[in-house]
Amino acid sequence: MFCTYTPSTVVPPDSTWSHAVEIRAGARTIHVSGQTGHRPDGSLADGIEAQSEWAWKNLAAVLRAAGMSLENLVTTTIYLTSPDFIEPFRAVRAQALGHLRPAATLVVISALAGPGWLVEIAAVAAE
């Protein structure tokens, strides 16, 4: 009915969730759990730019594990912990996506699930 993807190139889930879930019906669709600024060894990158870069790298790695790429993005939901992070995040996003323009929602919230987390990116991709 569905297939999950948790590549070895990103930090493993810390509870009962998957990095992506494929639901097979009509179009192939991937729902990607929020990706953070963690390196594959589980360490957290320093600062909004580095965390944003790793969040995009992790998102791309999850999509690659599913046989897709950032070109398959349909929508992203971005969570930032400060309005001061919007412009630095947008600069990193522009570099990561180039000409790609998925639908997007950007939300500024007071905190994310882990201490020191500054950004989280959830996504849906399809082909």
MOPAC internal coordinates of N, CA, C and O (Angstrom, degrees):
PM7 1SCF
backbone

  N    0.0000 0     0.00 0     0.00 0    0    0    0
  C    1.4505 1     0.00 0     0.00 0    1    0    0
  C    1.5320 1   111.23 1     0.00 0    2    1    0
  O    1.2310 1   119.80 1   134.84 1    3    2    1
  N    1.3369 1   117.99 1   -45.16 1    3    2    1
  C    1.4653 1   120.80 1   176.65 1    5    3    2
  C    1.5205 1   109.07 1  -146.79 1    6    5    3
  O    1.2310 1   121.20 1   -15.23 1    7    6    5
  N    1.3161 1   115.31 1   164.77 1    7    6    5
  C    1.4556 1   121.96 1  -178.59 1    9    7    6
  C    1.5287 1   108.44 1  -133.99 1   10    9    7
  O    1.2310 1   119.96 1   -39.81 1   11   10    9
  N    1.3103 1   117.67 1   140.19 1   11   10    9
  C    1.4565 1   120.98 1   178.43 1   13   11   10
  C    1.5213 1   110.66 1  -108.92 1   14   13   11
  O    1.2310 1   120.79 1   -24.75 1   15   14   13
  N    1.3232 1   116.09 1   155.25 1   15   14   13
  C    1.4621 1   122.87 1  -179.29 1   17   15   14
  C    1.5200 1   110.23 1  -129.67 1   18   17   15
  O    1.2310 1   121.11 1   -56.72 1   19   18   17
  N    1.3114 1   115.48 1   123.28 1   19   18   17
  C    1.4529 1   122.27 1   173.67 1   21   19   18
  C    1.5246 1   106.85 1  -137.64 1   22   21   19
  O    1.2310 1   120.26 1   -89.52 1   23   22   21
  N    1.3381 1   117.10 1    90.48 1   23   22   21
  C    1.4665 1   119.83 1  -176.77 1   25   23   22
  C    1.5203 1   112.56 1   -69.97 1   26   25   23
  O    1.2310 1   121.08 1   -27.16 1   27   26   25
  N    1.3157 1   115.55 1   152.84 1   27   26   25
  C    1.4578 1   120.41 1   179.87 1   29   27   26
  C    1.5296 1   112.34 1   -73.54 1   30   29   27
  O    1.2310 1   119.96 1   173.77 1   31   30   29
  N    1.3163 1   117.67 1    -6.23 1   31   30   29
  C    1.4638 1   121.57 1  -177.07 1   33   31   30
  C    1.5270 1   113.53 1   -90.51 1   34   33   31
  O    1.2310 1   119.97 1  -176.93 1   35   34   33
  N    1.3230 1   117.66 1     3.07 1   35   34   33
  C    1.4649 1   121.96 1   174.19 1   37   35   34
  C    1.5179 1   108.97 1  -129.91 1   38   37   35
  O    1.2310 1   120.63 1   -20.65 1   39   38   37
  N    1.3120 1   116.41 1   159.35 1   39   38   37
  C    1.4610 1   120.50 1  -179.27 1   41   39   38
  C    1.5370 1   109.21 1   -58.27 1   42   41   39
  O    1.2310 1   119.77 1   -45.17 1   43   42   41
  N    1.3397 1   118.04 1   134.83 1   43   42   41
  C    1.4596 1   119.59 1  -177.66 1   45   43   42
  C    1.5262 1   112.13 1   -69.44 1   46   45   43
  O    1.2310 1   120.51 1   -24.31 1   47   46   45
  N    1.3273 1   116.63 1   155.69 1   47   46   45
  C    1.4605 1   120.32 1   177.53 1   49   47   46
  C    1.5301 1   110.94 1   -57.84 1   50   49   47
  O    1.2310 1   121.19 1   -33.99 1   51   50   49
  N    1.3199 1   115.34 1   146.01 1   51   50   49
  C    1.4586 1   119.96 1  -179.72 1   53   51   50
  C    1.5236 1   112.73 1   -97.29 1   54   53   51
  O    1.2310 1   120.91 1  -178.06 1   55   54   53
  N    1.3359 1   115.87 1     1.94 1   55   54   53
  C    1.4609 1   120.00 1   176.54 1   57   55   54
  C    1.5272 1   108.13 1  -157.69 1   58   57   55
  O    1.2310 1   119.90 1    24.79 1   59   58   57
  N    1.3089 1   117.80 1  -155.21 1   59   58   57
  C    1.4636 1   121.77 1  -173.23 1   61   59   58
  C    1.5216 1   112.39 1   -87.86 1   62   61   59
  O    1.2310 1   121.03 1  -109.86 1   63   62   61
  N    1.3310 1   115.63 1    70.14 1   63   62   61
  C    1.4586 1   121.95 1   173.72 1   65   63   62
  C    1.5145 1   108.75 1  -145.73 1   66   65   63
  O    1.2310 1   120.83 1   -18.63 1   67   66   65
  N    1.3177 1   116.02 1   161.37 1   67   66   65
  C    1.4579 1   122.69 1   178.65 1   69   67   66
  C    1.5160 1   108.87 1  -116.39 1   70   69   67
  O    1.2310 1   120.66 1   -24.35 1   71   70   69
  N    1.3169 1   116.34 1   155.65 1   71   70   69
  C    1.4554 1   119.75 1   176.49 1   73   71   70
  C    1.5260 1   111.51 1   -68.95 1   74   73   71
  O    1.2310 1   119.35 1   151.60 1   75   74   73
  N    1.3097 1   118.84 1   -28.40 1   75   74   73
  C    1.4616 1   122.54 1   177.93 1   77   75   74
  C    1.5217 1   110.19 1  -154.93 1   78   77   75
  O    1.2310 1   121.15 1   -29.69 1   79   78   77
  N    1.3260 1   115.41 1   150.31 1   79   78   77
  C    1.4541 1   122.09 1   176.42 1   81   79   78
  C    1.5212 1   108.30 1  -129.98 1   82   81   79
  O    1.2310 1   120.99 1   -51.41 1   83   82   81
  N    1.3335 1   115.72 1   128.59 1   83   82   81
  C    1.4584 1   120.66 1   177.27 1   85   83   82
  C    1.5170 1   108.75 1  -101.25 1   86   85   83
  O    1.2310 1   120.91 1   -53.48 1   87   86   85
  N    1.3146 1   115.86 1   126.52 1   87   86   85
  C    1.4636 1   121.49 1   176.35 1   89   87   86
  C    1.5249 1   106.99 1  -110.97 1   90   89   87
  O    1.2310 1   120.46 1   -61.62 1   91   90   89
  N    1.3122 1   116.73 1   118.38 1   91   90   89
  C    1.4639 1   121.22 1  -175.29 1   93   91   90
  C    1.5282 1   110.99 1   -89.91 1   94   93   91
  O    1.2310 1   121.06 1   -70.22 1   95   94   93
  N    1.3160 1   115.57 1   109.78 1   95   94   93
  C    1.4581 1   122.56 1   174.52 1   97   95   94
  C    1.5195 1   106.62 1  -171.36 1   98   97   95
  O    1.2310 1   120.05 1   -61.36 1   99   98   97
  N    1.2935 1   117.50 1   118.64 1   99   98   97
  C    1.4602 1   120.30 1  -179.14 1  101   99   98
  C    1.5159 1   110.23 1    60.99 1  102  101   99
  O    1.2310 1   120.72 1    67.26 1  103  102  101
  N    1.3045 1   116.23 1  -112.74 1  103  102  101
  C    1.4631 1   121.28 1   176.51 1  105  103  102
  C    1.5207 1   109.53 1   -72.70 1  106  105  103
  O    1.2310 1   121.37 1   -34.79 1  107  106  105
  N    1.3091 1   114.98 1   145.21 1  107  106  105
  C    1.4611 1   120.15 1   175.53 1  109  107  106
  C    1.5217 1   107.35 1   -80.73 1  110  109  107
  O    1.2310 1   120.64 1   -58.13 1  111  110  109
  N    1.3228 1   116.38 1   121.87 1  111  110  109
  C    1.4551 1   121.95 1  -174.82 1  113  111  110
  C    1.5149 1   110.42 1  -124.37 1  114  113  111
  O    1.2310 1   120.97 1   -43.70 1  115  114  113
  N    1.3401 1   115.75 1   136.30 1  115  114  113
  C    1.4622 1   121.99 1   177.58 1  117  115  114
  C    1.5270 1   108.17 1  -117.55 1  118  117  115
  O    1.2310 1   120.58 1   -53.21 1  119  118  117
  N    1.3115 1   116.50 1   126.79 1  119  118  117
  C    1.4642 1   122.96 1   174.13 1  121  119  118
  C    1.5214 1   107.00 1  -104.36 1  122  121  119
  O    1.2310 1   120.12 1   -63.15 1  123  122  121
  N    1.3302 1   117.37 1   116.85 1  123  122  121
  C    1.4614 1   121.65 1  -174.46 1  125  123  122
  C    1.5274 1   109.90 1  -103.97 1  126  125  123
  O    1.2310 1   120.67 1   -54.75 1  127  126  125
  N    1.3263 1   116.32 1   125.25 1  127  126  125
  C    1.4636 1   121.69 1   175.48 1  129  127  126
  C    1.5189 1   109.91 1   -61.77 1  130  129  127
  O    1.2310 1   120.69 1   -21.93 1  131  130  129
  N    1.3209 1   116.28 1   158.07 1  131  130  129
  C    1.4558 1   121.18 1  -178.98 1  133  131  130
  C    1.5179 1   112.33 1   -55.08 1  134  133  131
  O    1.2310 1   121.05 1   -53.10 1  135  134  133
  N    1.3261 1   115.60 1   126.90 1  135  134  133
  C    1.4606 1   122.25 1   178.76 1  137  135  134
  C    1.5252 1   108.67 1  -102.23 1  138  137  135
  O    1.2310 1   120.62 1   -44.36 1  139  138  137
  N    1.3065 1   116.41 1   135.64 1  139  138  137
  C    1.4602 1   122.58 1  -175.35 1  141  139  138
  C    1.5245 1   110.49 1  -112.89 1  142  141  139
  O    1.2310 1   121.17 1     2.67 1  143  142  141
  N    1.3069 1   115.36 1  -177.33 1  143  142  141
  C    1.4636 1   121.70 1  -177.20 1  145  143  142
  C    1.5090 1   114.51 1   -84.62 1  146  145  143
  O    1.2310 1   120.09 1  -145.21 1  147  146  145
  N    1.3162 1   117.43 1    34.79 1  147  146  145
  C    1.4696 1   122.09 1   177.98 1  149  147  146
  C    1.5173 1   111.24 1   -88.78 1  150  149  147
  O    1.2310 1   121.18 1   -41.03 1  151  150  149
  N    1.3230 1   115.34 1   138.97 1  151  150  149
  C    1.4609 1   121.82 1   172.80 1  153  151  150
  C    1.5268 1   108.55 1   -78.07 1  154  153  151
  O    1.2310 1   119.57 1   -15.67 1  155  154  153
  N    1.3415 1   118.43 1   164.33 1  155  154  153
  C    1.4663 1   120.54 1  -179.08 1  157  155  154
  C    1.5290 1   114.48 1   -56.03 1  158  157  155
  O    1.2310 1   119.72 1   154.09 1  159  158  157
  N    1.3430 1   118.14 1   -25.91 1  159  158  157
  C    1.4699 1   120.51 1   178.90 1  161  159  158
  C    1.5251 1   112.72 1   -82.03 1  162  161  159
  O    1.2310 1   120.36 1  -179.41 1  163  162  161
  N    1.3356 1   116.92 1     0.59 1  163  162  161
  C    1.4597 1   121.21 1   178.43 1  165  163  162
  C    1.5057 1   114.62 1    94.18 1  166  165  163
  O    1.2310 1   119.88 1   170.33 1  167  166  165
  N    1.3398 1   117.83 1    -9.67 1  167  166  165
  C    1.4673 1   120.01 1   178.79 1  169  167  166
  C    1.5284 1   109.94 1   -74.06 1  170  169  167
  O    1.2310 1   121.03 1   -30.19 1  171  170  169
  N    1.3192 1   115.63 1   149.81 1  171  170  169
  C    1.4588 1   122.20 1  -178.59 1  173  171  170
  C    1.5181 1   109.65 1   -95.31 1  174  173  171
  O    1.2310 1   120.35 1   -51.88 1  175  174  173
  N    1.3273 1   116.94 1   128.12 1  175  174  173
  C    1.4652 1   121.70 1   177.66 1  177  175  174
  C    1.5266 1   109.76 1   -65.26 1  178  177  175
  O    1.2310 1   120.76 1   -23.38 1  179  178  177
  N    1.3335 1   116.16 1   156.62 1  179  178  177
  C    1.4655 1   121.76 1  -178.30 1  181  179  178
  C    1.5162 1   111.16 1   -93.39 1  182  181  179
  O    1.2310 1   120.11 1   -49.60 1  183  182  181
  N    1.3277 1   117.40 1   130.40 1  183  182  181
  C    1.4584 1   122.46 1   172.61 1  185  183  182
  C    1.5201 1   113.94 1    84.34 1  186  185  183
  O    1.2310 1   121.19 1   -18.88 1  187  186  185
  N    1.3302 1   115.32 1   161.12 1  187  186  185
  C    1.4647 1   120.75 1  -175.36 1  189  187  186
  C    1.5243 1   112.39 1   -65.91 1  190  189  187
  O    1.2310 1   119.24 1   140.52 1  191  190  189
  N    1.3272 1   119.06 1   -39.48 1  191  190  189
  C    1.4645 1   119.56 1  -178.76 1  193  191  190
  C    1.5239 1   110.86 1   -64.27 1  194  193  191
  O    1.2310 1   120.17 1   130.19 1  195  194  193
  N    1.3286 1   117.28 1   -49.81 1  195  194  193
  C    1.4658 1   120.81 1  -178.46 1  197  195  194
  C    1.5303 1   110.92 1   -65.07 1  198  197  195
  O    1.2310 1   119.72 1   138.79 1  199  198  197
  N    1.3338 1   118.14 1   -41.21 1  199  198  197
  C    1.4627 1   119.59 1   178.24 1  201  199  198
  C    1.5241 1   110.91 1   -65.24 1  202  201  199
  O    1.2310 1   120.15 1   141.56 1  203  202  201
  N    1.3249 1   117.32 1   -38.44 1  203  202  201
  C    1.4694 1   120.32 1   177.97 1  205  203  202
  C    1.5206 1   110.63 1   -64.19 1  206  205  203
  O    1.2310 1   120.20 1   136.23 1  207  206  205
  N    1.3298 1   117.22 1   -43.77 1  207  206  205
  C    1.4666 1   120.63 1   178.35 1  209  207  206
  C    1.5207 1   111.01 1   -59.19 1  210  209  207
  O    1.2310 1   120.20 1   134.01 1  211  210  209
  N    1.3431 1   117.21 1   -45.99 1  211  210  209
  C    1.4622 1   119.92 1   179.99 1  213  211  210
  C    1.5232 1   111.98 1   -67.82 1  214  213  211
  O    1.2310 1   119.84 1   144.47 1  215  214  213
  N    1.3260 1   117.91 1   -35.53 1  215  214  213
  C    1.4660 1   119.92 1   177.53 1  217  215  214
  C    1.5275 1   110.31 1   -61.18 1  218  217  215
  O    1.2310 1   120.01 1   136.74 1  219  218  217
  N    1.3412 1   117.58 1   -43.26 1  219  218  217
  C    1.4691 1   120.98 1   177.30 1  221  219  218
  C    1.5212 1   111.10 1   -67.90 1  222  221  219
  O    1.2310 1   119.68 1   139.93 1  223  222  221
  N    1.3440 1   118.21 1   -40.07 1  223  222  221
  C    1.4691 1   120.74 1   177.15 1  225  223  222
  C    1.5230 1   110.47 1   -61.41 1  226  225  223
  O    1.2310 1   120.43 1   137.08 1  227  226  225
  N    1.3242 1   116.79 1   -42.92 1  227  226  225
  C    1.4615 1   120.68 1   179.96 1  229  227  226
  C    1.5252 1   111.03 1   -66.00 1  230  229  227
  O    1.2310 1   120.23 1   138.76 1  231  230  229
  N    1.3399 1   117.16 1   -41.24 1  231  230  229
  C    1.4606 1   120.69 1   176.71 1  233  231  230
  C    1.5322 1   110.02 1   -59.78 1  234  233  231
  O    1.2310 1   120.45 1   133.97 1  235  234  233
  N    1.3308 1   116.75 1   -46.03 1  235  234  233
  C    1.4664 1   120.93 1   179.02 1  237  235  234
  C    1.5319 1   110.88 1   -62.20 1  238  237  235
  O    1.2310 1   119.61 1   141.23 1  239  238  237
  N    1.3378 1   118.35 1   -38.77 1  239  238  237
  C    1.4605 1   121.95 1   179.36 1  241  239  238
  C    1.5242 1   111.67 1   -64.98 1  242  241  239
  O    1.2310 1   120.59 1   138.87 1  243  242  241
  N    1.3212 1   116.48 1   -41.13 1  243  242  241
  C    1.4624 1   120.17 1   177.82 1  245  243  242
  C    1.5252 1   109.75 1   -63.97 1  246  245  243
  O    1.2310 1   120.20 1   135.32 1  247  246  245
  N    1.3322 1   117.22 1   -44.68 1  247  246  245
  C    1.4660 1   120.25 1   178.62 1  249  247  246
  C    1.5338 1   111.38 1   -62.85 1  250  249  247
  O    1.2310 1   120.28 1   138.75 1  251  250  249
  N    1.3469 1   117.07 1   -41.25 1  251  250  249
  C    1.4800 1   120.51 1   176.86 1  253  251  250
  C    1.5220 1   111.23 1   -59.13 1  254  253  251
  O    1.2310 1   120.37 1   138.06 1  255  254  253
  N    1.3329 1   116.89 1   -41.94 1  255  254  253
  C    1.4664 1   120.67 1   179.09 1  257  255  254
  C    1.5253 1   111.25 1   -60.98 1  258  257  255
  O    1.2310 1   120.69 1   153.68 1  259  258  257
  N    1.3247 1   116.29 1   -26.32 1  259  258  257
  C    1.4641 1   122.05 1   178.83 1  261  259  258
  C    1.5283 1   112.37 1   -94.11 1  262  261  259
  O    1.2310 1   120.27 1  -174.41 1  263  262  261
  N    1.3404 1   117.09 1     5.59 1  263  262  261
  C    1.4589 1   120.44 1  -179.62 1  265  263  262
  C    1.5121 1   114.10 1    78.97 1  266  265  263
  O    1.2310 1   120.42 1  -160.05 1  267  266  265
  N    1.3288 1   116.80 1    19.95 1  267  266  265
  C    1.4643 1   122.10 1   179.22 1  269  267  266
  C    1.5208 1   109.31 1  -122.13 1  270  269  267
  O    1.2310 1   120.99 1     4.81 1  271  270  269
  N    1.3108 1   115.71 1  -175.19 1  271  270  269
  C    1.4623 1   121.62 1   177.54 1  273  271  270
  C    1.5278 1   108.23 1  -146.98 1  274  273  271
  O    1.2310 1   121.04 1    -0.65 1  275  274  273
  N    1.3241 1   115.62 1   179.35 1  275  274  273
  C    1.4666 1   119.80 1   177.05 1  277  275  274
  C    1.5219 1   111.44 1   -58.97 1  278  277  275
  O    1.2310 1   119.93 1   156.86 1  279  278  277
  N    1.3149 1   117.74 1   -23.14 1  279  278  277
  C    1.4688 1   121.13 1   177.62 1  281  279  278
  C    1.5218 1   112.02 1   -64.77 1  282  281  279
  O    1.2310 1   120.02 1   161.38 1  283  282  281
  N    1.3240 1   117.58 1   -18.62 1  283  282  281
  C    1.4601 1   121.05 1   179.32 1  285  283  282
  C    1.5181 1   113.38 1   -89.80 1  286  285  283
  O    1.2310 1   120.00 1   179.84 1  287  286  285
  N    1.3326 1   117.61 1    -0.16 1  287  286  285
  C    1.4677 1   119.76 1  -179.38 1  289  287  286
  C    1.5205 1   111.18 1   -61.23 1  290  289  287
  O    1.2310 1   121.43 1   -45.58 1  291  290  289
  N    1.3177 1   114.86 1   134.42 1  291  290  289
  C    1.4570 1   122.29 1   174.65 1  293  291  290
  C    1.5222 1   109.01 1  -103.88 1  294  293  291
  O    1.2310 1   120.77 1   134.99 1  295  294  293
  N    1.3084 1   116.14 1   -45.01 1  295  294  293
  C    1.4594 1   120.99 1  -178.83 1  297  295  294
  C    1.5249 1   110.89 1  -151.19 1  298  297  295
  O    1.2310 1   120.49 1   -28.28 1  299  298  297
  N    1.3106 1   116.67 1   151.72 1  299  298  297
  C    1.4620 1   122.27 1   173.27 1  301  299  298
  C    1.5216 1   108.90 1  -130.51 1  302  301  299
  O    1.2310 1   121.54 1   -31.04 1  303  302  301
  N    1.3171 1   114.66 1   148.96 1  303  302  301
  C    1.4602 1   121.33 1   171.47 1  305  303  302
  C    1.5152 1   106.30 1  -122.49 1  306  305  303
  O    1.2310 1   120.64 1   -60.08 1  307  306  305
  N    1.3258 1   116.38 1   119.92 1  307  306  305
  C    1.4617 1   122.48 1  -175.43 1  309  307  306
  C    1.5229 1   108.57 1  -111.42 1  310  309  307
  O    1.2310 1   121.00 1   -47.17 1  311  310  309
  N    1.3162 1   115.69 1   132.83 1  311  310  309
  C    1.4597 1   122.80 1   176.41 1  313  311  310
  C    1.5249 1   108.01 1  -116.29 1  314  313  311
  O    1.2310 1   120.61 1   -54.24 1  315  314  313
  N    1.3188 1   116.44 1   125.76 1  315  314  313
  C    1.4675 1   122.93 1   176.08 1  317  315  314
  C    1.5118 1   108.47 1  -120.39 1  318  317  315
  O    1.2310 1   120.38 1   -29.96 1  319  318  317
  N    1.3324 1   116.89 1   150.04 1  319  318  317
  C    1.4655 1   120.05 1  -178.32 1  321  319  318
  C    1.5221 1   113.62 1   -96.44 1  322  321  319
  O    1.2310 1   119.92 1  -174.93 1  323  322  321
  N    1.3256 1   117.76 1     5.07 1  323  322  321
  C    1.4681 1   120.73 1   176.29 1  325  323  322
  C    1.5257 1   109.59 1  -157.11 1  326  325  323
  O    1.2310 1   120.09 1   -39.26 1  327  326  325
  N    1.3235 1   117.43 1   140.74 1  327  326  325
  C    1.4653 1   119.01 1   174.97 1  329  327  326
  C    1.5315 1   111.63 1   -64.15 1  330  329  327
  O    1.2310 1   120.02 1   157.77 1  331  330  329
  N    1.3259 1   117.57 1   -22.23 1  331  330  329
  C    1.4685 1   121.06 1   177.15 1  333  331  330
  C    1.5284 1   112.09 1   -65.19 1  334  333  331
  O    1.2310 1   120.08 1   163.52 1  335  334  333
  N    1.3271 1   117.45 1   -16.48 1  335  334  333
  C    1.4616 1   121.73 1  -177.60 1  337  335  334
  C    1.5304 1   113.14 1   -88.77 1  338  337  335
  O    1.2310 1   119.83 1   171.74 1  339  338  337
  N    1.3264 1   117.93 1    -8.26 1  339  338  337
  C    1.4697 1   120.37 1  -174.20 1  341  339  338
  C    1.5298 1   111.88 1   -60.27 1  342  341  339
  O    1.2310 1   119.77 1   126.70 1  343  342  341
  N    1.3098 1   118.04 1   -53.30 1  343  342  341
  C    1.4669 1   119.47 1  -177.43 1  345  343  342
  C    1.5250 1   112.95 1   -65.70 1  346  345  343
  O    1.2310 1   118.86 1   134.57 1  347  346  345
  N    1.3440 1   119.78 1   -45.43 1  347  346  345
  C    1.4691 1   118.20 1   176.15 1  349  347  346
  C    1.5303 1   112.38 1   -60.06 1  350  349  347
  O    1.2310 1   120.46 1   141.40 1  351  350  349
  N    1.3420 1   116.73 1   -38.60 1  351  350  349
  C    1.4595 1   119.70 1   177.97 1  353  351  350
  C    1.5243 1   110.58 1   -63.86 1  354  353  351
  O    1.2310 1   120.43 1   134.75 1  355  354  353
  N    1.3221 1   116.79 1   -45.25 1  355  354  353
  C    1.4720 1   120.05 1  -179.01 1  357  355  354
  C    1.5218 1   111.77 1   -60.51 1  358  357  355
  O    1.2310 1   120.04 1   143.54 1  359  358  357
  N    1.3275 1   117.53 1   -36.46 1  359  358  357
  C    1.4679 1   120.42 1   178.02 1  361  359  358
  C    1.5252 1   110.59 1   -64.22 1  362  361  359
  O    1.2310 1   120.26 1   136.88 1  363  362  361
  N    1.3310 1   117.11 1   -43.12 1  363  362  361
  C    1.4641 1   120.76 1   178.38 1  365  363  362
  C    1.5269 1   110.06 1   -67.17 1  366  365  363
  O    1.2310 1   120.34 1   138.44 1  367  366  365
  N    1.3405 1   116.96 1   -41.56 1  367  366  365
  C    1.4696 1   120.45 1   178.83 1  369  367  366
  C    1.5262 1   110.66 1   -60.03 1  370  369  367
  O    1.2310 1   120.27 1   136.25 1  371  370  369
  N    1.3243 1   117.09 1   -43.75 1  371  370  369
  C    1.4709 1   120.29 1   179.22 1  373  371  370
  C    1.5185 1   111.15 1   -59.84 1  374  373  371
  O    1.2310 1   120.61 1   139.68 1  375  374  373
  N    1.3235 1   116.44 1   -40.32 1  375  374  373
  C    1.4640 1   120.59 1   178.60 1  377  375  374
  C    1.5300 1   110.68 1   -67.80 1  378  377  375
  O    1.2310 1   120.29 1   138.39 1  379  378  377
  N    1.3210 1   117.05 1   -41.61 1  379  378  377
  C    1.4715 1   121.09 1  -177.68 1  381  379  378
  C    1.5297 1   111.89 1   -68.65 1  382  381  379
  O    1.2310 1   120.41 1   140.56 1  383  382  381
  N    1.3393 1   116.83 1   -39.44 1  383  382  381
  C    1.4591 1   120.26 1  -173.17 1  385  383  382
  C    1.5215 1   114.70 1   -96.42 1  386  385  383
  O    1.2310 1   120.13 1   160.46 1  387  386  385
  N    1.3321 1   117.37 1   -19.54 1  387  386  385
  C    1.4601 1   118.66 1  -179.24 1  389  387  386
  C    1.5162 1   110.69 1    55.76 1  390  389  387
  O    1.2310 1   120.70 1    59.24 1  391  390  389
  N    1.3338 1   116.26 1  -120.76 1  391  390  389
  C    1.4630 1   121.37 1  -176.78 1  393  391  390
  C    1.5307 1   113.45 1   -80.98 1  394  393  391
  O    1.2310 1   119.32 1   171.88 1  395  394  393
  N    1.3059 1   118.90 1    -8.12 1  395  394  393
  C    1.4623 1   121.62 1  -176.37 1  397  395  394
  C    1.5179 1   111.06 1   -71.19 1  398  397  395
  O    1.2310 1   120.44 1   -38.05 1  399  398  397
  N    1.3237 1   116.76 1   141.95 1  399  398  397
  C    1.4561 1   121.65 1  -178.07 1  401  399  398
  C    1.5243 1   111.40 1  -136.68 1  402  401  399
  O    1.2310 1   120.14 1  -111.19 1  403  402  401
  N    1.3413 1   117.33 1    68.81 1  403  402  401
  C    1.4669 1   117.79 1   176.52 1  405  403  402
  C    1.5256 1   109.83 1   -69.74 1  406  405  403
  O    1.2310 1   121.04 1   -21.10 1  407  406  405
  N    1.3136 1   115.62 1   158.90 1  407  406  405
  C    1.4629 1   119.18 1   171.37 1  409  407  406
  C    1.5214 1   107.80 1   -60.83 1  410  409  407
  O    1.2310 1   120.46 1   -31.25 1  411  410  409
  N    1.3382 1   116.73 1   148.75 1  411  410  409
  C    1.4652 1   118.31 1  -176.21 1  413  411  410
  C    1.5127 1   111.60 1  -148.33 1  414  413  411
  O    1.2310 1   121.73 1   -32.01 1  415  414  413
  N    1.3174 1   114.29 1   147.99 1  415  414  413
  C    1.4531 1   122.43 1   170.31 1  417  415  414
  C    1.5101 1   106.80 1  -127.23 1  418  417  415
  O    1.2310 1   120.24 1   -49.07 1  419  418  417
  N    1.3284 1   117.14 1   130.93 1  419  418  417
  C    1.4638 1   121.90 1   178.11 1  421  419  418
  C    1.5217 1   107.24 1  -119.72 1  422  421  419
  O    1.2310 1   120.96 1   -54.09 1  423  422  421
  N    1.3333 1   115.76 1   125.91 1  423  422  421
  C    1.4557 1   122.28 1  -176.25 1  425  423  422
  C    1.5211 1   109.08 1  -124.50 1  426  425  423
  O    1.2310 1   120.44 1   -46.16 1  427  426  425
  N    1.3252 1   116.76 1   133.84 1  427  426  425
  C    1.4627 1   121.15 1   173.55 1  429  427  426
  C    1.5296 1   107.11 1  -101.14 1  430  429  427
  O    1.2310 1   121.42 1   -55.55 1  431  430  429
  N    1.3284 1   114.88 1   124.45 1  431  430  429
  C    1.4590 1   121.24 1  -176.99 1  433  431  430
  C    1.5285 1   109.76 1  -126.60 1  434  433  431
  O    1.2310 1   120.19 1   -10.42 1  435  434  433
  N    1.3056 1   117.25 1   169.58 1  435  434  433
  C    1.4651 1   120.12 1  -176.68 1  437  435  434
  C    1.5258 1   113.02 1   -76.87 1  438  437  435
  O    1.2310 1   119.89 1   150.89 1  439  438  437
  N    1.3296 1   117.81 1   -29.11 1  439  438  437
  C    1.4675 1   120.10 1  -178.65 1  441  439  438
  C    1.5138 1   109.70 1  -164.42 1  442  441  439
  O    1.2310 1   121.44 1   -21.84 1  443  442  441
  N    1.3387 1   114.85 1   158.16 1  443  442  441
  C    1.4627 1   122.39 1   171.78 1  445  443  442
  C    1.5226 1   108.08 1  -106.86 1  446  445  443
  O    1.2310 1   119.74 1     0.84 1  447  446  445
  N    1.3216 1   118.10 1  -179.16 1  447  446  445
  C    1.4655 1   122.47 1  -171.51 1  449  447  446
  C    1.5237 1   114.83 1   -67.44 1  450  449  447
  O    1.2310 1   119.77 1   155.48 1  451  450  449
  N    1.3255 1   118.05 1   -24.52 1  451  450  449
  C    1.4581 1   119.79 1  -177.72 1  453  451  450
  C    1.5158 1   112.44 1  -119.16 1  454  453  451
  O    1.2310 1   120.12 1   -28.44 1  455  454  453
  N    1.3185 1   117.38 1   151.56 1  455  454  453
  C    1.4657 1   120.15 1   178.62 1  457  455  454
  C    1.5242 1   111.47 1   -64.78 1  458  457  455
  O    1.2310 1   120.49 1   -46.78 1  459  458  457
  N    1.3098 1   116.67 1   133.22 1  459  458  457
  C    1.4549 1   121.84 1   178.45 1  461  459  458
  C    1.5190 1   114.66 1    85.93 1  462  461  459
  O    1.2310 1   119.74 1   172.54 1  463  462  461
  N    1.3366 1   118.09 1    -7.46 1  463  462  461
  C    1.4575 1   120.33 1   178.14 1  465  463  462
  C    1.5240 1   108.44 1   -70.96 1  466  465  463
  O    1.2310 1   120.10 1   -52.54 1  467  466  465
  N    1.3329 1   117.41 1   127.46 1  467  466  465
  C    1.4624 1   122.40 1  -177.44 1  469  467  466
  C    1.5213 1   113.13 1  -109.12 1  470  469  467
  O    1.2310 1   120.17 1   157.06 1  471  470  469
  N    1.3364 1   117.28 1   -22.94 1  471  470  469
  C    1.4664 1   122.17 1  -175.89 1  473  471  470
  C    1.5232 1   109.72 1  -147.65 1  474  473  471
  O    1.2310 1   121.38 1   -32.80 1  475  474  473
  N    1.3373 1   114.97 1   147.20 1  475  474  473
  C    1.4600 1   121.49 1   174.43 1  477  475  474
  C    1.5225 1   106.83 1  -144.97 1  478  477  475
  O    1.2310 1   120.66 1   -43.45 1  479  478  477
  N    1.3467 1   116.35 1   136.55 1  479  478  477
  C    1.4611 1   121.60 1  -178.36 1  481  479  478
  C    1.5226 1   108.93 1  -124.63 1  482  481  479
  O    1.2310 1   120.33 1   -61.51 1  483  482  481
  N    1.3367 1   116.98 1   118.49 1  483  482  481
  C    1.4542 1   123.06 1   172.32 1  485  483  482
  C    1.5256 1   107.38 1  -104.07 1  486  485  483
  O    1.2310 1   120.22 1   -25.75 1  487  486  485
  N    1.3301 1   117.18 1   154.25 1  487  486  485
  C    1.4679 1   118.51 1  -175.03 1  489  487  486
  C    1.5201 1   112.21 1  -153.58 1  490  489  487
  O    1.2310 1   122.14 1   -18.99 1  491  490  489
  N    1.3245 1   113.51 1   161.01 1  491  490  489
  C    1.4570 1   122.34 1   169.70 1  493  491  490
  C    1.5263 1   106.54 1  -126.59 1  494  493  491
  O    1.2310 1   120.65 1   -46.39 1  495  494  493
  N    1.3304 1   116.37 1   133.61 1  495  494  493
  C    1.4647 1   121.61 1   177.81 1  497  495  494
  C    1.5168 1   107.76 1  -129.26 1  498  497  495
  O    1.2310 1   120.93 1   -27.15 1  499  498  497
  N    1.3277 1   115.83 1   152.85 1  499  498  497
  C    1.4699 1   119.79 1  -178.60 1  501  499  498
  C    1.5089 1   110.46 1  -149.94 1  502  501  499
  O    1.2310 1   121.72 1   -20.67 1  503  502  501
  N    1.3325 1   114.32 1   159.33 1  503  502  501
  C    1.4714 1   120.76 1   172.94 1  505  503  502
  C    1.4996 1   110.28 1  -145.93 1  506  505  503
  O    1.2310 1   120.10 1   180.00 1  507  506  505

